[in-house]
């Protein structure tokens, strides 16, 4: 269900004006006052698969008890920038059945991960909101309970065929290309995608995507090489850049231990 | 001219000059130690933990101050090598006299080297749980969660079991749940796993653990273990218990509590209860109800 109409961009607010962004009952509201910005976060327990809508919100709508924060400023300016963002930690996706990539073989897995809603003041880029549409569960990814990293799980999917991956406007797709150069089979039960290092691209028909991640398990090394492509993936070559990575890095090639990416 | 000559003679005879020199050295050494240790920590604080900073600060200060003290003693005419020898004998004497303090001191050194915990860690010793606010040569100071200051001698820290609650990034909360004997365990298990999967603070991996603990006196005892990020441990534990109670109430799953049945000694017939009027049974002074 790709969303052709972007819900992000620069929005102008008159004083006292409220705007909302919603997916069904799930709603985020921003209001401008003379010396403060108010934000509301109306959550739902379950994920909704609707389109993301946005518009002007009525003052009569009872929102007060859901007030998330009051952001104080000497004087508020007219514009804010809204943009989608990827998760602030790596995201773990699990194929519906464990995959076994045979020695010397390659495969491409499509992973969909949840999006965050980010709003910043203009000028100054002061953060007003940085919340997920639905907060994924915390998870631990590592060889033991002593070593590893905190990740997110839930609201993710990993599929071998793109057609089987249900596209939702509040998720982004990351193609992960895996090359197992070793003779031994590589077991993929869970896949750790380092989304804070990835950018977001928008394709008019196919929704939001990130650049592809190439993972190579070298022949004589237990570590894996992780190469982040510098452009939109081949599936959406004409897509345009919407947001840069959360963690900007000049390096596009990373060396990781096998256990930090697959389990 | 005569006065100056007299003053110099006076200073030489009373040894005030070397004493003054030694005092100046001590003051200078103290200040130099303070400044050097503070400056070093200021430059290196980003790369070091609070524990490391404190250790470095003290080592630099005491190092510099000891050198200046030795120099001051030399000014006073003491032979340092003889003094060191005397210090050895003195240490033995003082050691015997103040065994506990010395034991604490040595334990403190071991604690600093072994580092089972650092400043700002949460530790548990016996009944006391609190945040470490300083690790000194003689004792470790804790701030408990009800904001009390607790001083624990280092010797105790070395001898007893100390649990560091903030050593690893994730923790497991073991939830004890009891359900009535009539309940379907599979259904309870599914419900508990569903509650865990809906709680965003509950880690997906390591997966929640369902352990059938046994047949209790009044209930089937279950241990449901869930993992959380260390910082969210209490929040998860509370929210899980709250959700489990709500879900069990909603699904009509009984959480039993111990029942007591009373029997008369010789028979199993119920104990007879007779309701009597309050006035007729009163033998003491009567109270008027208002």
Interface residues (C-beta under 8 A of the other chain):
Chain A: X45 X92 X135 X136 X137 X138 X139 X140 X141 X145 X146 X148 X150 X153 X154 X190
Chain B: X168 X169 X170 X197 X198 X199 X200 X201 X202 X203 X204 X205 X206 X227 X228 X229 X232
